[in-house]
Amino acid sequence: MSVSAVLQLTKDLIARPSVTPADHGCQQALSIRLQAAGFVCESMVFGDVTNLWARRGTTEPLLVFAGHTDVVPTGPLEGWDTDPFTPTERNGMLYGRGAADMKSSIAAFVVAAEEFVASHPNHPGSIALLITSDEEGPSINGTVKVCEALTQRGEKLDYCIVGEPTSVDALGDTVKNGRRGSLSGRLTIKGKQGHVAYPHLARNPIHLLAPALVELAGQQWDAGNEYFPATTFQVSNLHSGTGATNVVPGTAVLDFNFRFSTASTPESLKKRVGDILEKHKLDYNLEWTLGGKPFLTPRGELSAALSLAIQDETGIATELSTTGGTSDGRFIAAICPQVVEFGPINASIHQLNEHVRLDALEPLKNIYRRTLEHLLLVTA
């Protein structure tokens, strides 16, 4: 296979306007190619979400490539230099929605698997692809449902590479071996509405909240650990008042979020917030939303194999990182002991004129193939 194989497949996927949760035929096109390489392909549909589970082999270990065919909306079309669903080569880049996040990774997965199978048709172990169309959306009928189905029928995953765009300045400089969790809260402080000229007849919820908010914002929630930075607390919205300048509001609503490491748990964070609110004797209501738990894969066989593949292909000594938002890796980590994320440069993801470097496509595919070789051949 040459770079043209990865480029052509990436272009084919970009040309399909698969805005979440639509797949727009991407997975069917992948299935045709994978079946020709000896994969057993299964479409798993949950609600309005299409998922693909494709596996070749029945023995251990099982290495899974995971990704998503859905993309975020384009934003204003007039902000794009070319049509976002017309893949366009320009100045050494390939432009189009999903170019970096993450149709180039999926194309590289498939071509890497094709090359590996062609060279090693009787390879030990197994290879699989888990592809969803529900990563950029609510993520309730995608990877999490596939993982539940795989668990119910006893399929065991050993290694998983999620093709998220993790590189920062050069392909291969960063591999994610975990992600922070996300815990959001909506805090409603109850006061008493009244006239600003008669504050003794009212209770201003903003004034009541202020000391507690200062304490919340000043807390050190944990110190992080070897892999994670310290947990952070951030206020995203504060709502109160009627719009009038002469009315003390009756309630104040505060939205906040924790991005937390494995050094904390949702339960520990909830308790500490509750203790602070009770300490300040507030009359309040608090609703919690757990967006995702953190996951962590300590250094091991998978990160070593991927790091070696990156070093051999690019000469770069990669760094392990846990920065960024949540990903579907959090669902896979519940059933797979080693999960990492690796893909192209992420500078343009979700932006207008999203793009990927043309000269990164072949090395990306080669890194995935080299990792397969190391885990299924060298260490078998």
C-alpha positions in Angstrom: 0.0 0.0 0.0 1.2 3.5 -0.7 0.3 6.9 0.8 -2.4 7.2 -1.9 -4.4 4.4 -0.2 -4.6 6.4 3.0 -5.2 9.7 1.2 -7.9 8.3 -1.0 -9.8 6.7 1.9 -9.5 9.8 4.0 -10.9 11.9 1.1 -13.8 9.4 0.7 -14.7 9.7 4.3 -14.4 13.5 4.4 -16.7 13.7 1.4 -19.5 12.0 3.4 -21.2 14.7 5.5 -21.5 12.7 8.6 -22.5 15.4 11.1 -23.2 13.7 14.4 -25.0 11.4 14.9 -25.2 10.6 11.1 -22.7 8.1 9.7 -23.7 8.8 6.0 -22.4 5.4 4.8 -18.8 5.7 6.2 -19.0 2.5 8.2 -20.5 0.6 5.2 -17.6 1.7 3.1 -15.2 0.6 5.8 -16.9 -2.8 6.2 -16.5 -3.6 2.5 -12.8 -3.1 2.7 -12.4 -4.9 6.1 -14.4 -7.9 4.9 -12.1 -8.2 1.9 -9.2 -8.4 4.5 -10.9 -11.2 6.4 -12.7 -9.2 9.1 -16.1 -10.3 10.4 -18.1 -7.0 10.4 -21.1 -6.4 12.5 -23.3 -3.3 12.5 -24.7 -2.4 15.9 -27.5 0.2 15.8 -28.7 1.8 19.0 -31.4 4.5 18.6 -30.2 6.9 15.8 -26.6 5.8 16.2 -24.7 3.4 13.9 -21.7 1.5 15.3 -19.3 -0.9 13.6 -17.5 -3.8 15.3 -15.1 -5.6 12.9 -12.9 -8.4 14.1 -10.3 -10.6 12.5 -9.2 -13.6 14.6 -10.5 -15.4 17.6 -7.4 -15.7 19.8 -5.6 -13.5 22.3 -4.3 -10.9 22.5 -6.9 -8.6 20.9 -5.7 -5.2 19.7 -8.6 -2.8 19.0 -8.5 0.4 17.0 -11.3 2.7 18.1 -12.7 5.9 16.5 -15.7 7.9 15.3 -17.1 8.7 11.9 -19.3 11.5 13.1 -18.0 15.1 12.9 -19.1 18.4 14.5 -21.2 20.9 12.4 -19.2 23.0 10.0 -20.1 26.4 11.4 -20.6 29.3 8.9 -19.8 28.0 5.4 -18.6 31.5 4.4 -15.8 31.0 6.9 -14.4 28.1 5.0 -12.0 28.7 2.1 -13.4 25.6 0.3 -16.5 23.4 0.9 -16.0 21.5 4.2 -17.2 18.2 2.6 -15.1 18.6 -0.6 -11.7 17.3 0.5 -9.1 19.8 -0.9 -5.4 19.6 -1.1 -3.7 22.9 -0.6 -0.2 24.0 0.5 0.7 20.6 1.8 -2.5 20.2 3.7 -5.8 18.2 3.2 -8.7 20.4 4.2 -12.2 19.2 5.2 -14.4 18.7 8.2 -13.1 15.6 10.0 -9.7 15.7 8.3 -7.9 15.7 11.7 -10.8 14.6 14.0 -10.7 11.8 13.0 -11.2 10.5 9.5 -7.5 10.4 8.7 -6.9 8.2 11.7 -9.7 5.8 10.7 -8.3 5.6 7.2 -4.8 4.9 8.6 -6.3 2.2 10.9 -7.9 0.4 7.9 -4.9 0.6 5.6 -2.5 -0.4 8.4 -4.7 -3.5 9.0 -4.8 -4.3 5.3 -1.1 -4.1 5.0 -0.5 -6.1 8.1 -2.9 -8.9 7.1 -1.4 -9.0 3.6 2.1 -9.6 5.0 0.9 -11.9 7.9 -2.3 -13.6 6.8 -1.9 -16.2 9.6 -0.9 -13.8 12.3 -1.3 -14.7 16.0 -3.9 -12.8 18.1 -6.7 -10.7 16.8 -7.4 -7.3 15.4 -10.6 -5.3 15.7 -12.1 -1.9 14.9 -14.7 -0.2 17.0 -16.2 2.7 15.1 -19.1 4.9 16.3 -21.1 7.8 15.0 -21.9 9.2 18.5 -18.7 10.6 19.8 -19.2 14.2 19.0 -22.8 14.1 20.3 -24.3 12.9 23.6 -22.3 9.7 23.6 -25.1 7.5 24.9 -25.8 5.1 22.0 -22.2 4.8 20.7 -19.1 3.3 22.2 -20.6 2.8 25.6 -23.3 0.6 24.2 -20.9 -1.4 22.1 -18.7 -2.0 25.1 -21.8 -3.2 27.1 -22.7 -5.6 24.2 -19.1 -7.0 24.0 -19.0 -7.6 27.8 -22.4 -9.4 27.7 -21.1 -11.9 25.2 -17.7 -12.3 26.8 -15.4 -10.7 24.3 -12.1 -9.6 26.1 -10.1 -6.6 24.9 -6.4 -6.5 25.7 -5.2 -3.3 24.0 -6.9 -0.3 22.5 -5.7 2.6 20.5 -8.2 5.4 20.1 -7.4 7.6 17.0 -8.0 10.9 18.6 -5.8 13.8 17.3 -3.3 14.0 20.1 -0.1 15.4 18.5 0.7 19.0 19.3 3.5 20.3 17.2 4.7 17.2 15.2 3.2 13.8 14.5 4.1 11.6 17.4 5.1 14.1 20.0 2.2 13.3 22.3 0.3 10.1 23.3 -2.7 10.3 25.7 -2.6 7.5 28.3 -5.5 8.9 30.2 -8.0 11.6 30.5 -9.4 13.7 33.3 -13.0 13.2 34.5 -15.7 15.8 34.2 -18.2 16.6 37.0 -20.6 19.5 36.7 -22.8 21.1 39.3 -25.7 23.5 39.2 -26.1 25.2 42.6 -29.2 27.2 43.4 -28.9 29.5 46.4 -32.3 30.5 47.9 -32.7 34.0 49.3 -35.7 36.3 49.5 -36.6 38.9 46.9 -37.2 42.4 48.0 -36.5 46.1 47.4 -32.9 47.2 47.4 -33.9 50.2 49.6 -35.1 47.8 52.3 -32.4 45.1 52.5 -33.4 44.2 56.0 -36.7 42.8 54.5 -34.8 40.6 51.9 -32.0 38.1 51.8 -29.6 38.6 48.9 -28.5 35.1 47.6 -25.5 36.6 45.8 -24.2 38.0 49.0 -25.0 34.7 50.8 -23.1 32.8 48.1 -20.0 35.0 47.9 -18.1 33.7 51.0 -18.7 30.1 50.0 -17.7 30.8 46.4 -14.4 32.3 47.6 -13.7 29.2 49.6 -14.6 26.8 46.7 -12.4 28.7 44.3 -9.5 28.7 46.7 -9.6 25.0 47.5 -6.8 22.6 46.5 -8.8 19.6 45.6 -5.9 17.3 45.2 -2.2 17.5 44.1 -2.6 15.3 41.1 -0.1 12.4 40.6 2.6 11.2 38.3 0.3 11.3 35.3 -2.4 13.9 36.1 -2.3 17.6 37.0 -4.2 18.7 40.1 -8.0 18.7 39.9 -9.5 22.1 38.8 -12.7 23.9 39.8 -14.1 26.5 37.4 -17.3 28.6 37.4 -18.9 28.7 34.0 -22.1 30.7 34.7 -23.7 32.8 37.4 -27.4 33.8 36.9 -29.4 36.0 39.2 -31.8 39.0 39.2 -34.8 40.1 37.3 -33.0 42.7 35.2 -34.3 45.5 37.3 -31.7 47.6 39.3 -34.0 48.1 42.3 -34.8 44.4 43.1 -32.9 42.1 45.4 -33.0 38.7 43.6 -34.7 35.7 45.2 -32.3 33.1 43.9 -28.8 32.8 42.4 -27.8 29.9 40.1 -24.2 28.9 39.8 -22.9 26.5 37.2 -19.5 25.0 37.8 -17.3 22.2 36.6 -14.5 19.9 38.0 -11.9 18.4 35.7 -10.6 15.8 38.0 -7.8 13.3 38.1 -7.6 9.8 39.5 -6.5 11.4 42.7 -10.1 12.3 43.4 -13.5 10.6 43.0 -16.9 12.1 42.1 -18.0 11.1 45.6 -15.1 12.8 47.4 -15.6 16.1 45.4 -19.4 16.1 46.1 -18.8 15.6 49.8 -16.3 18.4 50.0 -18.5 20.8 48.2 -21.4 19.9 50.4 -19.4 20.4 53.5 -18.4 23.9 52.4 -22.0 24.8 51.6 -23.2 23.5 55.0 -20.4 25.3 56.8 -21.8 28.6 55.4 -25.4 27.6 56.4 -26.8 28.2 52.9 -30.3 27.3 51.8 -29.6 25.6 48.5 -30.3 22.9 46.0 -27.5 21.2 44.1 -27.8 19.0 41.0 -24.8 17.0 39.8 -23.9 15.7 36.3 -21.1 13.3 35.8 -19.8 13.8 32.3 -17.2 11.1 32.5 -14.9 9.4 35.0 -11.1 9.7 34.6 -9.1 6.8 33.1 -5.5 6.0 33.3 -3.2 3.4 31.6 0.1 3.4 33.4 3.2 2.6 31.3 3.0 -0.9 29.9 3.2 -3.0 26.8 0.8 -0.9 24.7 2.4 2.5 25.4 5.9 0.9 25.0 4.9 -0.6 21.6 3.4 2.6 20.4 6.3 4.7 21.6 8.7 2.4 19.8 6.7 2.6 16.6 6.7 6.4 16.8 10.4 6.5 17.4 11.2 4.1 14.5 8.9 6.0 12.1 9.5 9.6 13.0 12.6 9.7 15.3 10.5 11.5 18.0 10.6 10.4 21.6 6.9 10.7 22.5 5.5 12.1 25.7 2.6 10.6 27.7 -0.1 13.1 28.6 -3.5 13.2 30.2 -4.5 16.8 29.2 -7.6 17.7 27.2 -11.3 16.9 27.5 -13.1 13.6 27.7 -13.1 11.0 25.0 -14.6 7.6 24.3 -11.5 6.1 25.8 -13.3 6.4 29.2 -15.9 3.8 28.1 -13.3 1.4 26.6 -11.1 1.6 29.7 -13.9 0.0 31.7 -13.5 -3.2 29.8 -9.9 -3.0 28.5 -6.8 -2.8 30.8 -4.6 -0.8 28.4 -6.1 2.2 26.4 -4.1 5.0 24.8 -5.0 7.7 22.3 -2.8 8.7 19.4 -3.4 10.6 16.1 -2.5 13.6 14.0 -1.9 17.2 15.0 -4.9 18.6 16.8 -4.4 22.4 16.2 -7.4 22.8 13.7 -9.9 20.4 15.2 -13.5 21.7 15.4 -12.4 24.9 13.7 -13.1 26.4 10.3 -10.7 25.1 7.6 -9.9 22.0 9.6 -6.9 20.2 8.1 -4.3 17.5 8.4 -0.8 17.5 6.9 -0.6 15.4 3.8 2.9 14.2 4.7 1.6 12.8 8.0 -0.8 10.3 6.5 1.7 7.7 5.5 3.7 7.9 8.8 0.5 7.7 10.8 -0.5 4.5 9.0 3.0 3.1 9.4 2.9 3.8 13.2 -0.3 1.9 13.6 1.0 -1.0 11.5 4.3 -1.1 13.4 2.4 -1.2 16.7 0.4 -4.2 15.4 3.6 -5.9 14.4 5.2 -5.4 17.8 2.2 -6.5 19.9 1.0 -9.4 17.7 4.3 -10.7 16.3 7.3 -9.6 18.3 5.7 -10.1 21.8 3.5 -13.1 20.8 
